[in-house]
Amino acid sequence: YEWFKDYSQFQHLIHAHCSGKNAKILELGCGNSRMSEDMYRDGFTDITATDLSPVAVESKRRRCSDLNYGIKVLVADIMDMPFKDASFDVVIEKGVMDVLFVDSGSPWDPEPQTRARVDATLKEVHRVLGANGPHFRRPFFEASGFEWSMEYSTFGDSFHYYFYTLRK
């Protein structure tokens, strides 16, 4: 099940921002999405998928094992990831940050604790993203203290989705 569009809808954007099929890719909040499996079938072979839910992680591990895909799947908190600095070329966040806004009031003017969780998440993404790795989230991405450039594209029909590229 894909909460947002499936991989085929933004595959061209992934290709445009990956340095090659051997890029080290981190998927945050994989849930029950099949995006990493679709990316593996597309030729990307160094994929790590994470989620906070042990149930979601175990389900994805089984699917990947049954398909004999070499995708690493593990339980991880997006605000405290168990990876070394600069360990990924690409970090994909496909809606997982939405959970940070659940009890925040307005996404346009979130509560201080929500801002702190978003900041902690972005610090972790910034930390694990290697050099040159690539709506209401934009102000967070452009916050001072992050040395990265931001570009975005939109895709979709009547409802547009945003594809952000943050490059260190």
Stockholm file with secondary structure:
# STOCKHOLM 1.0

chainA/1-168         YEWFKDYSQFQHLIHAHCSGKNAKILELGCGNSRMSEDMYRDGFTDITATDLSPVAVESKRRRCSDLNYGIKVLVADIMDMPFKDASFDVVIEKGVMDVLFVDSGSPWDPEPQTRARVDATLKEVHRVLGANGPHFRRPFFEASGFEWSMEYSTFGDSFHYYFYTLRK
#=GR chainA/1-168 SS CCSSCCHHHHHHHHHHHCSCTTCEEEEECCTTCCHHHHHHHTTCCEEEEEESCHHHHHHHHHHHHHTTCCCEEEECBTTBCCSCTTCBSEEEESSGGGGGGTTSSCTTSCCHHHHHHHHHHHHHHHHHBCTTCCCTTHHHHTCTTCCCEEEEEEECSSSCEEEEEEEC
#=GC SS_cons         CCSSCCHHHHHHHHHHHCSCTTCEEEEECCTTCCHHHHHHHTTCCEEEEEESCHHHHHHHHHHHHHTTCCCEEEECBTTBCCSCTTCBSEEEESSGGGGGGTTSSCTTSCCHHHHHHHHHHHHHHHHHBCTTCCCTTHHHHTCTTCCCEEEEEEECSSSCEEEEEEEC
//
